[in-house]
Amino acid sequence: MMEEERKEETKETTKEDICACCHHKNTPRDVKEQKQLQNRISRIIGQLNGIQNMIDDNRYCGDILIQIGAVESALQSLGYIILQDHLQTCVVEEVKKGNEAIMTEAVELIKKLK
């Protein structure tokens, strides 16, 4: 088998592939908004650490599952905040520039978030 075929078959991820999807916002988040997002992330990390401690302490499965549900809910909430910001800034800016493909991207992001 040729090297190119093998790479295509295994779908190897290169550094270029990873960086190709990394973008920066044209309109930066303000300091207050960034702080609020960081606080939410810190709380989620704290919840995850709590779950880890519960597992290490051999806590009741039901209690752990309740905490997992709380983390999932917190992540979902964070995702909706980021999505709202994306739609109000990035998507609006791109539509104004005439980039209608951004709408397809927005729909795909919404599908991934649910």
VOMARTOR-24979 format. One record per residue (C-alpha): residue number from 1; residue in one letter; x, z, y. Coordinates in pm, 1 decimal. Layout:
N
  resi  resn         X         Z         Y
   NUM     A         X         Z         Y
...
This chain:
114
  resi  resn         X         Z         Y
     1     M       0.0       0.0       0.0
     2     M     134.2     -87.1     341.9
     3     E     217.6     190.5     589.4
     4     E     -46.8      71.2     838.3
     5     E    -317.2      75.8     570.1
     6     R    -214.9     426.1     463.9
     7     K    -231.9     552.3     823.1
     8     E    -573.4     390.9     868.7
     9     E    -695.3     544.0     543.7
    10     T    -579.6     895.6     625.6
    11     K    -676.2     869.2     993.1
    12     E    -364.6    1058.2    1101.5
    13     T    -403.3    1224.9    1438.1
    14     T    -112.3    1171.0    1673.0
    15     K     -23.5    1349.9    1994.5
    16     E    -138.4    1037.5    2181.8
    17     D    -480.1    1057.2    2013.5
    18     I    -522.4    1418.4    2118.7
    19     C    -414.0    1360.1    2479.0
    20     A    -626.3    1046.6    2510.1
    21     C    -938.5    1262.3    2515.7
    22     C    -807.5    1516.5    2764.8
    23     H    -948.3    1468.3    3110.9
    24     H    -951.1    1672.9    3427.2
    25     K   -1250.2    1719.3    3653.9
    26     N   -1242.1    1521.3    3977.3
    27     T   -1425.5    1804.1    4150.8
    28     P   -1255.7    2130.8    4058.8
    29     R   -1458.4    2439.8    3978.3
    30     D   -1455.1    2698.6    4253.6
    31     V   -1274.5    3027.5    4199.4
    32     K   -1596.4    3228.5    4156.0
    33     E   -1727.5    2988.0    3891.5
    34     Q   -1397.2    2989.8    3703.5
    35     K   -1392.9    3370.3    3708.1
    36     Q   -1747.9    3385.3    3568.7
    37     L   -1656.3    3143.2    3288.0
    38     Q   -1339.5    3338.2    3208.1
    39     N   -1540.7    3662.6    3196.0
    40     R   -1785.2    3507.2    2949.6
    41     I   -1499.3    3383.0    2732.6
    42     S   -1335.3    3726.9    2741.4
    43     R   -1662.1    3885.8    2625.3
    44     I   -1689.9    3632.0    2342.0
    45     I   -1332.1    3703.3    2236.9
    46     G   -1414.2    4074.3    2242.7
    47     Q   -1716.5    4012.8    2021.4
    48     L   -1502.8    3811.1    1777.7
    49     N   -1245.2    4089.7    1767.2
    50     G   -1529.2    4331.7    1698.6
    51     I   -1643.0    4118.8    1404.6
    52     Q   -1289.1    4112.2    1271.8
    53     N   -1273.6    4491.8    1296.3
    54     M   -1610.3    4521.1    1120.8
    55     I   -1481.5    4309.2     832.5
    56     D   -1158.2    4511.4     817.0
    57     D   -1370.3    4829.9     813.1
    58     N   -1584.6    4688.6     528.9
    59     R   -1903.0    4718.6     737.6
    60     Y   -2247.2    4621.4     612.4
    61     C   -2298.3    4243.0     587.0
    62     G   -2621.9    4251.9     785.9
    63     D   -2449.1    4420.3    1080.4
    64     I   -2173.2    4158.3    1076.2
    65     L   -2426.9    3875.8    1061.4
    66     I   -2609.0    4016.5    1363.7
    67     Q   -2282.7    4013.7    1557.3
    68     I   -2206.4    3656.9    1442.9
    69     G   -2547.0    3555.0    1575.8
    70     A   -2467.0    3720.8    1907.9
    71     V   -2137.9    3528.4    1932.9
    72     E   -2312.5    3200.6    1849.1
    73     S   -2570.2    3269.8    2118.6
    74     A   -2300.3    3353.7    2373.4
    75     L   -2110.9    3033.5    2291.2
    76     Q   -2431.2    2830.0    2316.9
    77     S   -2501.1    2982.1    2657.0
    78     L   -2147.9    2904.6    2774.3
    79     G   -2187.8    2548.8    2650.1
    80     Y   -2509.2    2502.6    2847.4
    81     I   -2341.3    2628.3    3163.8
    82     I   -2053.3    2382.4    3116.6
    83     L   -2301.0    2103.9    3035.3
    84     Q   -2502.3    2171.1    3349.7
    85     D   -2185.0    2161.3    3558.3
    86     H   -2078.1    1839.1    3384.5
    87     L   -2409.9    1670.8    3456.7
    88     Q   -2419.0    1787.2    3819.4
    89     T   -2059.8    1688.9    3898.3
    90     C   -1875.6    1458.3    3659.7
    91     V   -2174.6    1250.7    3551.2
    92     V   -2319.5    1218.2    3902.9
    93     E   -1979.2    1113.7    4039.8
    94     E   -1932.9     849.3    3770.4
    95     V   -2283.5     709.0    3813.2
    96     K   -2221.3     678.2    4188.0
    97     K   -1905.8     479.3    4104.6
    98     G   -2119.0     245.7    3892.5
    99     N   -2002.1     378.0    3555.5
   100     E   -2322.3     372.3    3354.2
   101     A   -2134.3     432.9    3028.1
   102     I   -2105.7     795.8    3135.4
   103     M   -2470.6     837.0    3040.8
   104     T   -2393.9     745.1    2679.8
   105     E   -2110.6     997.9    2681.1
   106     A   -2342.6    1264.4    2825.3
   107     V   -2599.3    1203.8    2551.0
   108     E   -2328.2    1229.9    2283.4
   109     L   -2202.6    1555.9    2434.7
   110     I   -2555.2    1697.2    2433.5
   111     K   -2588.6    1604.6    2064.7
   112     K   -2260.7    1781.8    1985.5
   113     L   -2364.9    2094.0    2173.2
   114     K   -2687.3    2155.4    1983.7
